Amino acid sequence: MHDDRLKLMVTAPPVDGKANKAVRVYLAKLLGVKPAGIALQAGETSRRKTFYFKTLGERELSERLRTLLAEQYRD
């Protein structure tokens, strides 16, 4: 977490949407949803991006992120 945002690094180049797709696929795997259920809402060419989760409500998304972060810091 960084400034109330989830900070990720990907190795895909920021060319032709490859990095955006890599983030979407990674988020889907991390949160247990299909990539098609995640849409880039803002920041297509920016380092700061906002994704919209079509199949997760705010509460459920928040819980999943909290669980993942807790697991990361426990190890």
Buried (B, 14 or more C-beta within 10 A) or exposed (E): EEEEEEEEEBEBEEEEEEBBBBBBBBBBEEBEBEEEBBEBEEEEEEEEBEBEBEBBEEEEBEEBBEEEEEEEEEE
